[in-house]
Amino acid sequence: MLKHPNLVIKILLALILSYTFDKNKISSTTYLPNHETTTYLMKELKLDGELSFHNIHHASKDFGNRYSFLPRAVLYPKSVSDISNLVNYIFQMGPTSELTIAPRGHGHSLEGQAQAHQGVVVNMESLAKSQEMKFHVDGKNTNTPFVDVSGGELWINILRESLKYGFAPKSWTDYLHLTVGGTLSNAGISGQAFRHGPQINNVHQLQVVTGTGEVVTCTKEMNSDLYHSVLGGLGQFGIITRAHISLEPAPEMVKWIKVLYLDFATFTKDQEQLISSNNSFDYVEGFVLINRTGLLNNWRSSFKNKDPVRARRFVSEGKTIFCLEIAKYYKQEDVHTIDQKIESLLSKLNYNEFTLFISEVSYVDFLDRVHVSELKLQEKGLWDVPHPWLNLLVPKSKIHQFANEVFGKILTDTSNGPILIYPVDKSRWNTKTSMVTPKENVFYLVAFLSSAMPSSTGTDSLENILSQNKRILQVCETANLETKQYLPHYNTQEEWKKHFGSQWEVFVRRKFRYDPLAILTPGQRIFQKAINSL
């Protein structure tokens, strides 16, 4: 059970209430331990791993490549106690220290969320190197197969190892080179979410280091408030150090299909039909393609088309086109029946029939498909550029109004990066977590995955893309579309309050309980650490 001295907690809560919500509260007389003193004290920590004060610039960068906050040190833990000792050490320093802590996985955050200005960044991949994956797939010992993994483990590594046992996790993100703790702190949504829910819906047990340094094991039944807090909790309540991830028997092959629509209403109707059916495809996503030249020709290198003559005549320039991307998983033993099943499923859809493209790939190649694009972009020097992404959750009842205002008006082409759009149904989700979604059960994920070119002053400039994002958000606000941000980023606490809505008070209560000094994950900019003068 969680234990806190009541008197100490009351004092700390009073300090937070007095200082956290006012960035201008710290006076010039505030006492802060100087850099040399703090560095010396931290060096006295007993650790299995290493606390490094040199060559730490990598921890001030992330995939978003827009913010850069240099930490004071980077912890390379070899044990959970390393993380616990560090957090507890800073907690014991109390509100006279400005030190904060940010867990960093693969550095794929977008807005500096995994950075800690003059604080300590915890390299979670270092922890994963010292912790083994433990598979529980024997039906005699467990009814539900799962893998017990480090919070710093990459999903791609879990996939490769679990396949050796004939199993795989149920739910994925589109990019697998992310850590378990990172995706579970957000949600982990992809084309399988309509069937299995996000990744936070498929984890049964967590080990968490809270903001006081306490190591807590939690499940839906044991320490359930902390369990639900950290799932989708944006790193505000604890550092996920281990997790039990649900597994299922793994397929071997994938029929990967792309079809096109010129009518948005038909496109969304088919998508919604697919996610509501029990007998459907295993993966459902979609893309918006605006004014793309030679679109179908680009697909022919890896996809086969049943009507190549008519497909070659298809003109995509100047048009807004909607691509449905679907997949059916199967094993080798089903190879003789899979085509018939797919044909039956496709017969219920209303796409442009000559735009049907099919590819057959291994399960691993399909799930890790984005990494192939990453390697190509790295070769061209186009991966480490600013990524001003905007991810929105749009209620089903508002998606057509959203599309009318954004596609073809604010956005006149999609040359700066893909736009994902697909529905999910949260009726099967665990709604007790910290993740915030629209009120309707069915909503669309719309992701504007833009890349900005450094030094550009054109349409691919960072300034132009940020301006487009701002206009999209203004449309949502003005038209009252009731959208929510996924992977949210806000600059003021008022915006955060609006984001959480009725869940804000619960979120604040949980913060006070599990991270009373606001030590953890300062890069989210939700809470500011309370710093008190002596």
SVG drawing of the C-alpha trace seen along z (x, -y; Angstrom):
<svg xmlns="http://www.w3.org/2000/svg" viewBox="-23 -40 55 67">
<polyline fill="none" stroke="black" stroke-width="0.4" points="0.0,0.0 1.1,-3.6 2.3,-5.3 3.0,-9.0 3.5,-10.8 0.4,-12.9 2.0,-16.0 4.7,-16.1 2.2,-15.7 0.0,-18.5 2.9,-20.9 4.0,-19.9 0.5,-20.3 0.2,-23.8 3.5,-24.7 2.3,-23.5 -1.0,-25.3 0.9,-28.4 3.5,-28.2 2.8,-25.8 0.1,-27.7 1.9,-31.1 5.1,-31.2 6.0,-34.6 5.8,-33.6 9.5,-32.9 11.2,-36.0 14.8,-37.1 15.4,-36.0 14.5,-32.3 17.2,-30.0 18.4,-27.5 21.4,-25.2 24.1,-26.2 25.2,-24.1 28.4,-22.9 26.7,-22.0 23.9,-20.0 26.4,-18.2 28.5,-17.2 25.6,-16.0 24.2,-13.9 27.6,-12.3 27.2,-10.9 24.2,-8.9 24.8,-5.1 23.9,-3.7 24.3,-0.5 24.3,-2.6 25.9,-5.9 24.9,-9.5 26.7,-11.4 27.4,-15.1 29.2,-15.1 28.2,-14.5 24.6,-15.0 23.5,-17.2 21.6,-14.4 19.1,-14.5 18.2,-18.1 16.8,-17.0 13.8,-15.0 12.0,-14.0 10.0,-17.2 13.3,-19.1 11.7,-22.4 12.7,-22.6 16.1,-22.1 16.5,-22.2 19.8,-21.0 19.6,-18.9 22.2,-19.0 22.8,-15.3 21.7,-12.0 21.0,-8.9 21.9,-5.6 20.1,-3.2 20.9,0.5 18.2,1.1 14.8,-0.2 16.4,-1.2 18.7,-3.6 15.6,-5.5 13.9,-5.2 17.0,-6.5 17.4,-9.5 13.7,-10.5 13.7,-10.1 16.9,-12.0 15.4,-15.0 12.1,-14.7 14.0,-14.8 15.7,-18.0 12.2,-19.5 10.8,-22.7 14.2,-24.5 15.5,-22.7 14.7,-23.4 15.7,-19.9 13.2,-17.9 13.3,-14.5 12.2,-13.4 12.2,-9.8 13.4,-9.6 12.8,-6.6 13.8,-6.7 13.5,-10.5 10.4,-10.5 8.5,-13.2 7.5,-16.2 7.5,-19.3 10.3,-18.7 8.1,-16.5 11.1,-14.2 13.4,-17.0 14.3,-18.6 15.9,-22.0 18.8,-21.9 17.2,-18.7 18.0,-15.0 17.0,-13.0 16.6,-9.2 17.7,-7.1 15.1,-4.4 16.7,-2.3 19.6,-1.8 17.3,-0.2 16.0,2.1 19.5,3.4 19.8,4.7 16.3,6.3 15.1,9.4 11.8,10.0 9.8,12.7 7.2,14.6 4.2,16.3 2.6,18.2 2.1,21.6 -1.7,22.2 -1.2,24.4 0.2,21.5 -1.8,18.6 -5.1,18.1 -4.0,14.9 -0.5,15.0 1.6,12.0 5.2,10.7 6.7,8.9 9.0,6.2 11.0,3.2 9.4,-0.2 12.4,-1.2 12.1,1.7 11.3,1.0 8.2,2.4 10.1,3.7 12.2,5.8 9.1,7.2 7.7,8.2 10.8,10.0 11.2,11.9 7.5,12.8 7.3,14.2 9.9,16.8 7.1,18.2 4.4,17.8 2.8,14.8 2.6,11.1 1.1,8.1 -2.5,7.3 -2.2,3.5 0.4,1.4 1.4,-2.1 2.4,-2.7 6.0,-3.2 7.6,-0.4 10.9,-2.0 9.2,-3.5 9.5,-2.5 6.7,-0.8 6.7,-3.5 6.5,-6.2 3.5,-4.9 1.6,-3.8 2.0,-7.3 0.0,-8.6 -2.3,-5.8 -0.7,-3.9 -3.2,-4.1 -3.1,-2.5 -5.2,-0.6 -5.8,2.2 -7.4,-0.1 -10.9,0.5 -10.6,4.2 -8.3,4.3 -8.3,0.7 -5.1,-1.3 -2.0,0.2 -3.1,-1.2 -6.1,1.2 -3.8,4.2 -1.5,3.9 -2.4,5.9 0.2,4.8 2.7,2.0 5.7,1.3 5.9,-2.5 8.3,-4.8 6.2,-7.7 7.3,-11.3 8.4,-10.5 10.7,-7.6 8.4,-4.9 8.3,-1.7 4.7,-0.5 3.2,2.5 -0.3,1.8 -3.1,3.4 -6.8,2.8 -7.4,4.3 -4.3,3.4 -3.3,-0.3 -5.8,-0.8 -5.9,-4.6 -2.2,-4.7 -2.6,-2.1 -5.3,-4.2 -3.4,-7.4 -0.2,-6.6 -1.9,-5.0 -2.3,-7.9 -1.1,-10.2 1.6,-12.0 4.3,-11.0 2.8,-13.1 2.3,-10.5 5.2,-8.1 7.9,-6.5 6.8,-3.2 9.7,-0.7 7.9,2.6 4.7,3.7 2.8,6.9 1.7,6.7 -1.1,8.9 -0.2,11.3 -2.2,13.3 -1.2,16.0 0.7,14.3 -0.1,14.4 2.6,15.0 1.6,13.0 -0.4,10.0 -2.5,9.0 -2.0,5.3 -4.6,3.4 -5.0,-0.2 -8.2,-1.5 -9.2,-5.1 -12.3,-7.2 -13.3,-10.5 -16.3,-11.0 -15.6,-11.6 -19.1,-10.5 -18.6,-7.1 -15.1,-6.8 -16.2,-7.4 -19.2,-5.2 -17.1,-2.3 -14.5,-2.9 -17.3,-3.0 -18.8,0.2 -15.5,1.9 -14.8,1.0 -18.3,2.0 -18.2,5.5 -16.9,8.5 -16.0,10.2 -13.7,7.6 -10.2,6.7 -7.6,6.7 -6.3,3.3 -8.2,0.2 -6.6,-3.2 -6.9,-6.0 -5.1,-8.9 -6.1,-12.2 -4.2,-12.9 -4.5,-16.4 -3.1,-17.4 -0.6,-14.5 1.0,-13.9 1.6,-10.4 0.1,-8.9 -0.7,-5.4 2.5,-5.1 4.4,-5.5 2.5,-2.5 3.3,-0.1 6.8,0.8 5.4,2.7 1.7,3.2 -0.1,5.0 -3.1,3.5 -5.9,5.6 -6.6,3.0 -3.3,1.3 -4.5,-0.2 -7.3,-2.2 -5.2,-3.0 -2.6,-4.6 -5.3,-7.0 -6.3,-8.1 -5.4,-11.7 -4.7,-12.8 -3.5,-16.4 -5.8,-19.0 -8.0,-16.5 -8.7,-15.6 -8.6,-11.8 -9.2,-9.5 -7.2,-6.3 -8.5,-3.4 -5.7,-1.2 -6.7,2.2 -5.0,5.4 -5.9,9.0 -3.6,11.2 -3.3,14.9 -1.1,18.0 0.4,20.2 -2.2,22.8 -4.9,20.3 -3.1,19.4 -5.7,21.2 -8.7,19.5 -7.5,16.0 -8.1,14.5 -11.7,15.6 -12.3,14.1 -10.8,10.8 -12.8,10.8 -16.0,11.2 -15.0,8.4 -14.1,6.0 -17.4,6.7 -19.2,4.8 -17.1,1.6 -17.8,-1.2 -14.3,-2.3 -13.2,-3.0 -12.6,0.6 -9.7,-0.1 -7.8,-1.7 -7.4,1.6 -3.8,2.3 -2.7,5.4 0.6,6.4 1.6,9.6 4.2,9.1 5.3,10.8 3.7,9.7 7.0,8.1 7.5,6.2 4.0,4.8 4.2,3.7 7.6,2.2 6.8,0.5 7.4,-3.0 11.0,-2.2 11.8,-1.5 10.7,-5.0 12.7,-6.3 15.9,-4.8 15.3,-6.2 14.7,-9.7 17.9,-9.4 19.9,-8.7 18.6,-11.9 19.1,-13.9 15.3,-14.5 14.6,-12.7 16.2,-15.0 14.2,-18.1 11.4,-19.9 8.2,-17.9 5.4,-20.2 2.8,-17.4 -0.8,-18.0 -2.9,-15.1 -6.6,-15.5 -9.5,-13.4 -12.7,-14.5 -16.2,-13.2 -17.9,-11.2 -20.8,-13.7 -18.4,-16.5 -16.0,-14.8 -17.8,-16.0 -17.8,-19.6 -14.2,-19.3 -13.3,-17.9 -15.2,-20.6 -13.3,-23.3 -9.8,-21.8 -9.2,-19.6 -8.8,-21.7 -9.3,-25.0 -6.6,-25.3 -4.6,-22.5 -4.2,-22.6 -1.7,-19.8 -0.2,-17.0 3.4,-17.4 4.7,-18.2 3.7,-14.8 0.9,-12.3 -2.5,-13.0 -4.0,-10.0 -7.7,-9.7 -9.5,-6.7 -12.3,-6.0 -12.0,-4.1 -14.7,-2.9 -13.9,-3.5 -16.9,-1.5 -14.5,1.4 -11.8,-0.8 -10.9,-1.2 -12.3,-4.7 -10.8,-5.0 -7.4,-6.0 -6.0,-9.5 -6.4,-9.7 -8.8,-12.4 -11.1,-11.6 -14.3,-13.2 -17.5,-12.3 -18.9,-10.3 -18.0,-6.6 -16.9,-6.8 -14.3,-9.4 -11.7,-9.9 -8.0,-10.2 -6.8,-12.9 -3.0,-13.2 -1.2,-15.9 2.4,-14.5 4.3,-17.3 8.0,-17.8 9.4,-21.3 12.5,-22.1 15.1,-24.1 15.8,-27.6 12.8,-27.3 10.5,-30.3 8.0,-28.4 5.0,-26.2 7.3,-23.6 8.7,-26.1 8.2,-25.7 6.4,-29.0 3.9,-28.1 3.1,-24.7 2.6,-26.1 0.3,-28.8 -1.7,-26.0 -1.9,-24.1 -3.1,-27.2 -5.8,-27.8 -7.0,-24.2 -7.3,-24.6 -9.1,-27.9 -11.7,-26.2 -12.2,-23.5 -12.7,-26.3 -14.9,-28.6 -17.1,-25.8 -17.2,-24.1 -16.2,-20.8 -15.4,-19.4 -12.1,-18.0 -9.3,-16.8 -5.6,-16.8 -3.8,-13.5 -0.1,-13.8 -1.4,-17.1 0.7,-20.3 -0.4,-23.5 1.4,-26.6 -0.9,-27.6 -2.6,-25.8 -5.9,-27.3 -5.6,-25.4 -4.7,-22.2 -7.8,-22.7 -10.0,-23.0 -8.3,-19.9 -9.1,-17.8 -12.5,-19.3 -14.4,-17.5 -11.3,-15.2 -9.1,-18.2 -9.8,-18.0 -9.1,-14.3 -5.9,-14.9 -4.7,-17.5 -5.7,-15.4 -3.7,-12.5 -0.7,-14.8 -0.8,-16.0 -0.9,-12.4 1.8,-10.8 4.1,-13.7 3.4,-16.3 6.5,-18.4 5.8,-18.3 9.2,-16.7 8.3,-14.4 8.1,-15.2 8.3,-19.0 8.4,-19.2 4.7,-18.6 4.3,-22.1 1.2,-21.1 2.6,-21.8 5.5,-23.9 7.6,-22.7 7.0,-24.6 10.2,-26.3 10.1,-27.9 12.5,-30.3 14.0,-29.3"/>
</svg>
